[in-house]
Amino acid sequence: MNGVLIPHTPIAVDFWSLRRASSARLFFLSHMHSDHTVGLSSTWTRPVYCSPITAYLLHRHLQVSKQWIRALEIGESHVLPLDEIGRETMTVTLIDANHCPGSVMFLFEGYFGTILYTGDFRYTPSMLKEPALRQGKQIHTLYLDNTNCNPALVLPSQQEATRQIIELIRKYPLHNIKIGLYSLGKESLLEQLALEFRTWVVLSPRRLELVQLLGLADVFTVEEKAGRIHAVDHMEICYSAMLRWNQTHPTIAILPTSRKIYRSHPNIHIIPYSDHSSYSELRAFVTALKPCQVVPIVSRQPCRDYFQDSLSPRLSVPLIPDSVQQYMSSSSRKPSCLWLLLERKLRKLRTQGVMFESLEENADHSQADPDSKKTKNENLSGDLAKQRSHHPLQIKKQWFPDVCSKEWEGAVPSTESQKTGTVLTAPSGFSVHLRSKDEEFLSLETGEEIGGGPYLIGKEDNEDSTATGNQRAWMDQDSSLSHSSKAASLLAPEVRGLALKYLLTPVKFLQAGFSSRGFDQQAEKYHKLLPQYRQESMQ
């Protein structure tokens, strides 16, 4: 199993043995290769964070419930809680790993410093241009894919290996070509071969389903006799299979891999096409990042002292905050209701490029120009009337483009919003609908869950009410606390009130440049200003 428990943190990556991961609370999956999913099955009952494509495959092939799958967009920063009271958080950014569909690297930032976990990856210089890496951040710990970390193993680039495969196929213009692959990966190589030789590539139905998700060229089919290039499982390529294939049609087999494999037949060809970084590429990557330490992911193949000359000075071991330590040592390893609520709220936040007006500024504007406020309210109600026939997700996206994370663009049946759920009255003329668990499903385009958390719906005219009434209902209605109060009962009395205040604080009030330790101050500030805001709105 190629996975790690990151010391002094509740983070586990590609590690699914709960018996050995007693302190882990946040689980991340880098990609769907079988050596990284050992122990992950349909019985898994904890949140799993991964890329959108991996999320789809995780549910489709391992039957993990959508309830526990958290698809995170690649290239964006996501905030996650590290305890149950919102005091400590971390930021995780996903970076394309250039290994197989859905594979990512994880960049973690928090009280523990900055940690980069590469998972399996094939280095390209463009990776250093990723916004998360080009900002000159000091990487404290680099968990490195050391599969090919051997100076004696010289590998060609993927482009050079592809050229070698093309030249080999040209030597056999009348032969069928069997390409031996794992269940996931090298789909772009197959696409290149199909376009080069103007032939269909024959796939299994399962693999065809995958390539249709990737948006590759329409060069794939399941019809056995449609093309001369066939993608097969690498285990199928053996001496007996070669005899059988050649009885019906001249056939050669190609194994694109950097591993040392015994050739059991003269028509089996091994080309060193690898989805793992070569030693020279690893050297370039580590030299550019200058981490404080390098930890090999493949433990049976240590990196020795290959990167000592490229390391920055080591730092002291980080202190684990009390709230995180308590969370890691809690008797129940399943996430509590309150932690799940905190997680949903934090995932709505944007950590870069978004600034919101404060409550005080809004109040000043309303006092300075009451006429403009009236005009703005009239325009808002008119625009909402025009949008009434649109899906609620479209309304949310139009009015809250910065506050809300991107939603699924596809059509959702209108009956979804009519299912039983808790509906609260929001102060700004929108209602909040909390979907039931069976309504959750995964968006492949954005990686967001639809129905997983509260969303805002433009109110119909017959439901319209004054701002004062809305605000009173939002603050006084018992149902608004029903979901969070159950979770809050698990907290100590001294933190329960703050946690509830935090959960009732609008996302837009939390500033973009927040500190995890400042969440409680921001929540307190909001609720101190709320009576003044309500009083001004009633005037």
C-alpha positions in Angstrom: 0.0 0.0 0.0 1.5 3.3 -1.1 0.0 5.7 1.4 1.0 7.8 4.4 -0.2 9.1 7.7 1.3 12.6 8.0 2.8 12.9 11.5 1.5 15.5 14.0 -1.7 16.0 11.8 -5.1 14.3 11.4 -4.3 13.8 7.7 -4.1 10.5 5.8 -3.3 10.2 2.1 -4.0 7.0 0.2 -4.1 5.2 3.6 -7.3 3.2 4.4 -6.4 1.0 7.3 -8.5 2.5 10.1 -7.0 0.1 12.7 -3.5 1.6 11.9 -4.8 5.2 11.4 -6.3 5.7 14.8 -5.6 9.5 14.9 -6.5 10.2 11.2 -9.7 12.2 10.6 -9.2 13.7 7.1 -8.7 11.1 4.3 -7.4 12.1 0.8 -7.2 9.9 -2.4 -4.6 10.9 -5.0 -5.8 8.6 -7.8 -7.6 5.3 -8.4 -4.8 2.9 -9.0 -5.3 -0.3 -6.9 -2.1 0.1 -4.9 -3.5 3.4 -3.6 -7.0 2.1 -2.7 -6.2 -0.9 -0.6 -8.8 -1.0 2.2 -11.2 1.4 0.4 -14.6 -0.2 -0.3 -18.3 0.2 -0.3 -18.3 0.0 3.6 -16.2 3.2 3.9 -18.0 5.8 6.1 -15.8 8.8 6.3 -15.3 11.8 4.0 -12.9 11.1 1.1 -11.3 14.1 -0.7 -10.2 13.7 -4.3 -10.5 15.2 -7.8 -13.9 15.1 -9.7 -12.8 12.3 -12.0 -11.5 10.2 -9.2 -14.7 10.9 -7.3 -16.8 9.5 -10.2 -14.6 6.4 -10.5 -14.6 5.9 -6.7 -18.3 5.6 -6.7 -18.6 3.8 -10.0 -16.0 1.1 -9.4 -15.6 0.7 -5.6 -19.2 1.6 -4.8 -18.2 4.1 -2.1 -21.4 6.0 -1.1 -21.7 9.5 -2.6 -22.5 10.7 0.9 -18.8 10.4 1.8 -17.2 11.6 -1.5 -15.9 15.2 -1.5 -14.8 16.2 -5.0 -12.5 19.2 -5.0 -11.7 21.3 -8.1 -8.1 21.1 -9.4 -6.2 24.3 -9.2 -8.4 25.9 -6.5 -7.7 26.3 -2.8 -10.2 24.6 -0.4 -10.5 25.3 3.4 -11.2 22.3 5.7 -11.6 22.2 9.5 -9.0 20.5 11.6 -11.2 20.3 14.8 -14.8 20.4 15.7 -15.1 24.0 16.7 -13.7 25.8 13.7 -10.7 27.1 15.6 -8.1 25.4 13.4 -8.3 25.0 9.6 -6.1 24.2 6.8 -6.0 24.9 3.1 -5.6 22.2 0.5 -4.9 22.8 -3.2 -5.0 20.1 -5.8 -2.5 20.1 -8.7 -2.6 17.9 -11.8 -0.1 15.0 -11.3 0.2 14.0 -15.0 0.0 10.3 -14.1 -3.5 9.0 -14.9 -7.0 10.4 -15.3 -8.0 12.2 -12.1 -4.5 11.9 -10.4 -3.5 14.9 -8.3 -0.9 16.2 -6.0 -2.0 17.7 -2.6 -0.6 20.9 -1.2 -1.5 21.2 2.5 -1.0 24.5 4.4 -1.8 24.9 8.1 -0.3 25.0 11.6 2.1 22.2 10.5 3.6 24.4 7.8 3.4 23.5 4.0 3.4 19.9 2.9 3.3 18.7 -0.7 2.3 15.1 -1.4 2.9 14.2 -5.0 1.3 10.8 -5.1 2.3 9.1 -8.3 3.3 11.8 -10.8 5.3 12.4 -14.0 7.1 15.7 -13.7 6.9 18.4 -16.3 8.4 21.9 -16.0 4.9 23.4 -16.3 4.1 22.2 -12.8 6.4 24.8 -11.3 4.2 27.4 -13.0 1.1 26.4 -11.1 -0.1 29.3 -9.0 0.1 27.2 -5.8 3.8 26.5 -6.4 5.2 29.6 -8.2 4.5 31.9 -5.3 7.8 31.1 -3.7 6.3 29.1 -0.8 8.7 27.2 1.4 7.8 23.5 1.2 8.6 22.0 4.6 7.9 18.4 3.8 7.8 16.9 0.3 6.3 13.4 0.0 7.9 12.3 -3.3 7.0 9.5 -5.8 10.3 7.7 -5.8 9.2 4.8 -8.1 12.0 5.5 -10.5 14.4 7.2 -8.1 17.5 5.3 -9.3 20.4 7.1 -11.1 21.1 3.9 -13.1 17.6 3.9 -14.6 17.6 6.2 -17.5 14.1 6.9 -19.0 13.1 8.8 -22.1 10.5 11.5 -22.0 6.9 10.4 -22.7 7.2 12.2 -26.1 10.3 10.2 -27.0 8.7 6.9 -25.8 5.6 7.6 -27.9 7.9 8.2 -31.0 9.5 4.8 -30.3 6.1 3.1 -30.2 5.0 4.8 -33.5 8.2 3.7 -35.2 7.7 0.1 -34.0 4.2 -0.1 -35.3 5.3 1.3 -38.7 7.5 -1.8 -39.1 4.4 -4.0 -38.9 1.9 -2.3 -41.2 -0.3 -5.5 -41.6 -0.2 -6.6 -38.0 -2.8 -6.1 -35.3 -1.3 -4.3 -32.3 -2.1 -5.3 -28.7 -1.2 -2.5 -26.2 -1.0 -3.9 -22.6 -2.2 -1.4 -20.0 -3.4 -1.2 -16.4 -7.1 -0.5 -15.9 -6.4 3.3 -15.7 -3.9 5.4 -17.5 -2.2 6.1 -20.9 -5.5 7.0 -22.6 -3.8 10.0 -24.2 -1.1 7.6 -25.7 -3.9 5.5 -27.3 -5.4 8.7 -28.7 -2.1 9.7 -30.3 -1.7 6.3 -31.9 -5.2 6.3 -33.3 -4.7 9.7 -34.9 -1.2 8.8 -36.2 -2.4 5.6 -37.9 -5.9 6.7 -38.7 -7.5 3.7 -37.1 -10.0 2.9 -34.4 -8.7 1.8 -31.0 -10.7 -1.1 -29.6 -11.4 -0.8 -25.8 -13.3 -2.7 -23.2 -16.7 -1.2 -22.4 -15.4 -0.1 -19.0 -12.5 1.8 -20.5 -14.6 3.3 -23.2 -16.9 4.8 -20.4 -13.8 6.4 -18.9 -12.4 8.0 -22.1 -15.8 9.4 -22.9 -15.5 11.4 -19.6 -12.1 12.7 -20.6 -13.2 14.6 -23.7 -10.6 12.8 -26.0 -11.0 12.5 -29.7 -13.7 10.2 -31.0 -11.3 7.4 -32.0 -12.4 4.6 -29.6 -14.8 1.7 -30.0 -15.8 -1.6 -28.5 -16.2 -3.3 -31.8 -13.5 -6.0 -31.9 -12.8 -5.9 -35.7 -13.2 -2.1 -36.2 -9.5 -1.2 -35.8 -6.0 -2.8 -35.7 -5.0 -1.3 -32.3 -6.4 -3.1 -29.3 -6.0 -2.0 -25.7 -5.9 -5.0 -23.4 -5.1 -5.7 -19.8 -1.3 -6.1 -19.4 -1.8 -9.5 -17.7 -3.4 -10.8 -20.9 -0.1 -10.5 -22.8 1.6 -13.8 -22.4 3.0 -16.6 -24.5 -0.2 -18.6 -24.9 -2.2 -15.4 -25.9 0.4 -14.5 -28.5 0.0 -18.0 -30.1 -3.8 -17.7 -30.1 -3.8 -14.2 -31.6 -1.3 -15.1 -34.3 -3.4 -18.1 -35.4 -6.1 -15.8 -36.7 -4.1 -12.7 -37.7 -0.4 -11.6 -37.5 -0.1 -9.7 -34.1 2.5 -8.0 -32.1 2.2 -6.8 -28.4 3.6 -3.7 -26.8 4.0 -3.1 -23.1 4.6 0.6 -22.4 6.3 0.4 -19.0 9.5 1.2 -17.3 9.4 -2.0 -15.2 11.6 -4.9 -16.0 9.4 -7.6 -17.5 10.4 -11.0 -18.9 9.6 -11.3 -22.6 7.9 -14.7 -23.1 7.5 -14.3 -26.8 9.6 -12.6 -29.5 6.7 -10.5 -30.7 6.2 -8.9 -27.3 8.0 -5.5 -27.2 8.7 -3.5 -24.1 8.9 0.3 -24.5 10.0 2.5 -21.5 6.9 4.7 -21.5 6.4 5.6 -17.9 3.8 7.6 -16.0 6.3 8.1 -13.1 9.0 10.7 -13.0 12.5 9.7 -14.0 15.5 10.2 -11.7 16.7 13.3 -13.6 13.1 14.8 -13.5 12.9 14.2 -9.7 16.2 15.9 -9.3 15.0 18.9 -11.3 11.7 19.0 -9.3 13.4 18.9 -5.8 16.1 21.4 -6.8 13.4 23.9 -7.9 11.3 23.5 -4.7 14.1 23.2 -2.2 12.0 21.5 0.5 13.2 21.1 4.1 12.9 17.4 3.9 12.0 14.7 1.3 10.0 11.6 2.4 9.7 8.8 -0.1 6.2 7.5 -0.7 7.5 4.0 -1.8 9.0 3.0 1.5 10.7 -0.2 0.2 12.8 2.0 -2.2 14.4 4.8 -0.1 15.8 7.9 -1.7 19.1 7.6 0.3 21.0 10.9 0.1 20.1 11.8 -3.5 18.6 15.2 -2.6 20.7 16.3 0.3 22.3 19.1 -1.7 18.9 20.6 -2.7 17.3 20.8 0.8 16.6 23.9 2.9 17.4 23.9 6.6 15.1 21.7 8.7 12.5 23.2 11.0 11.4 22.1 14.4 8.5 19.7 14.9 5.2 21.7 14.9 3.1 21.9 18.1 -0.3 20.4 17.7 -3.0 22.9 18.8 -5.1 21.7 21.7 -8.4 21.6 19.7 -6.7 19.5 17.0 -5.1 17.1 19.6 -8.5 16.7 21.2 -10.1 16.0 17.8 -7.4 13.4 16.9 -7.8 11.6 20.2 -11.6 11.6 20.4 -13.1 8.1 20.9 -15.3 8.3 17.9 -13.5 8.3 14.6 -16.6 9.0 12.6 -17.2 12.7 11.9 -19.7 14.4 14.1 -22.7 16.4 12.9 -21.1 19.7 13.9 -17.8 18.9 12.1 -19.8 18.1 8.9 -21.6 21.5 9.2 -18.2 23.3 9.7 -16.8 21.4 6.7 -19.7 22.5 4.4 -19.4 26.1 5.5 -15.7 26.3 5.1 -15.8 24.7 1.6 -18.0 27.6 0.5 -15.1 30.0 1.2 -12.7 31.4 -1.4 -9.2 31.9 -0.1 -7.9 34.1 -2.9 -9.1 37.0 -5.1 -12.4 37.7 -3.4 -13.1 40.6 -1.0 -16.5 41.3 0.5 -18.0 44.6 1.8 -18.2 44.6 5.6 -21.5 45.1 7.5 -20.4 48.6 8.7 -19.7 49.7 5.1 -23.1 48.5 4.0 -24.7 50.4 6.9 -22.8 53.6 6.0 -23.9 53.3 2.4 -27.6 52.8 3.4 -27.5 55.8 5.6 -25.8 58.0 3.1 -28.1 57.2 0.2 -31.5 55.9 1.2 -33.0 56.5 -2.2 -30.4 54.4 -3.9 -31.1 51.6 -1.5 -34.8 51.8 -2.4 -34.0 51.7 -6.1 -31.6 48.8 -5.6 -34.3 46.8 -3.8 -36.8 47.5 -6.5 -34.4 46.4 -9.2 -33.6 43.2 -7.2 -37.2 42.2 -6.9 -37.9 42.9 -10.5 -34.9 40.8 -11.6 -35.9 38.0 -9.4 -39.4 38.0 -10.9 -37.8 37.6 -14.3 -35.7 34.7 -13.1 -38.6 32.9 -11.4 -38.8 30.2 -14.0 -35.0 29.4 -13.8 -33.5 26.7 -11.8 -32.6 27.8 -8.2 -28.9 27.0 -8.8 -28.8 29.5 -11.7 -30.3 32.2 -9.4 -27.8 31.4 -6.7 -24.9 31.6 -9.3 -26.1 34.9 -10.6 -26.5 36.7 -7.3 -23.7 35.1 -5.4 -20.9 34.5 -7.9 -18.1 35.1 -5.4 -19.6 33.8 -2.2 -20.7 30.5 -3.6 -18.6 27.8 -5.1 -19.3 26.9 -8.7 -22.3 24.7 -9.2 -23.1 22.0 -11.7 -24.2 23.4 -15.1 -26.4 20.5 -16.0 -30.1 20.3 -15.7 -31.6 19.1 -12.4 -35.2 17.9 -12.3 -37.4 20.6 -10.7 -39.0 18.0 -8.5 -35.7 17.8 -6.6 -36.4 21.2 -4.9 -39.8 20.0 -3.9 -38.7 17.0 -1.8 -39.1 17.1 1.9 -36.5 19.3 3.7 -36.1 22.1 6.2 -36.8 25.5 4.7 -35.6 28.6 6.6 -36.5 32.2 5.8 -33.3 34.2 5.0 -33.0 37.9 5.6 -32.2 38.9 2.0 -35.4 37.5 0.3 -34.0 34.1 -0.3 -34.9 30.8 1.3 -32.4 28.1 2.4 -33.3 24.5 1.5 -31.5 21.7 3.4 -31.8 18.6 1.2 -32.2 15.2 2.6 -29.3 12.7 2.3 -30.9 10.7 -0.5 -30.8 13.8 -2.7 -27.0 14.1 -2.8 -25.2 13.4 -6.0 -21.9 14.4 -7.6 -21.2 17.0 -10.2 -18.5 15.8 -12.7 -18.1 19.2 -14.3 -17.3 21.2 -11.1 -16.7 18.5 -8.5 -19.4 20.1 -6.3 -22.1 18.1 -4.6 -25.6 19.0 -5.5 -28.0 18.8 -2.7 -25.3 18.1 -0.2 -25.7 21.4 1.7 -28.0 24.4 1.9 -28.5 26.5 -1.2 -30.4 29.7 -1.9 -33.6 29.9 -3.8 -35.2 33.1 -5.1 -38.6 33.5 -3.4 -41.9 33.6 -5.3 -44.0 36.8 -5.1 -46.7 35.0 -3.0 -44.0 34.2 -0.5 -42.5 37.6 -0.4 -42.3 39.5 2.9 -40.6 42.6 4.3 -37.0 42.6 5.2 -37.8 43.0 8.8 -40.0 39.9 8.8 -37.4 37.9 7.1 -34.7 38.9 9.5 -36.9 38.2 12.5 -37.8 34.8 11.1 -34.1 34.0 10.4 -33.1 34.8 14.0 -36.1 33.7 15.9 -37.4 30.7 14.1 -36.7 27.5 16.1 -36.3 25.4 13.0 -33.2 27.3 12.0 -31.4 25.9 15.0 -32.7 22.4 14.8 -30.0 20.9 12.6 -27.0 22.6 14.3 -28.3 22.4 17.9 -28.2 18.6 17.7 -24.6 18.8 16.8 -23.8 21.5 19.3 -25.1 19.3 22.1 -21.9 17.3 21.7 -19.8 20.3 22.6 -18.8 21.7 25.9 -21.1 24.6 27.1 -18.3 27.1 26.9 -17.8 26.6 23.1 -21.4 25.7 22.2 -22.7 29.2 22.0 -19.8 30.4 19.8 -20.1 27.4 17.5 -23.8 28.1 16.9 -23.0 31.8 16.3 -20.3 30.7 13.8 -22.8 28.4 12.0 -25.3 31.2 11.7 -22.8 33.8 10.4 -23.2 34.4 6.6 -20.4 33.2 4.4 -20.0 36.7 2.9 -19.1 38.2 6.3 -16.0 36.1 6.6 -13.2 38.0 4.9 -11.1 36.4 2.2 -7.8 36.9 3.9 -9.0 35.2 7.1 -6.9 33.5 9.7 -8.2 30.3 11.2 -7.8 31.7 14.6 -9.9 34.7 13.7 -13.1 32.9 12.8 -14.5 33.2 16.4 -13.7 37.0 16.4 -15.4 37.5 13.1 -18.5 35.5 14.2 -18.7 37.6 17.5 -18.3 40.8 15.5 -21.1 39.9 13.2 -23.5 39.1 16.0 -22.6 42.3 17.9 -23.5 44.3 14.8 -26.6 42.3 13.9 -29.0 44.2 16.3 -27.8 47.5 14.8 -28.3 46.2 11.3 -31.8 44.9 12.0 -32.8 48.2 13.7 -31.6 50.2 10.6 -33.4 47.8 8.3 -36.7 48.4 10.2 -36.5 52.2 9.7 
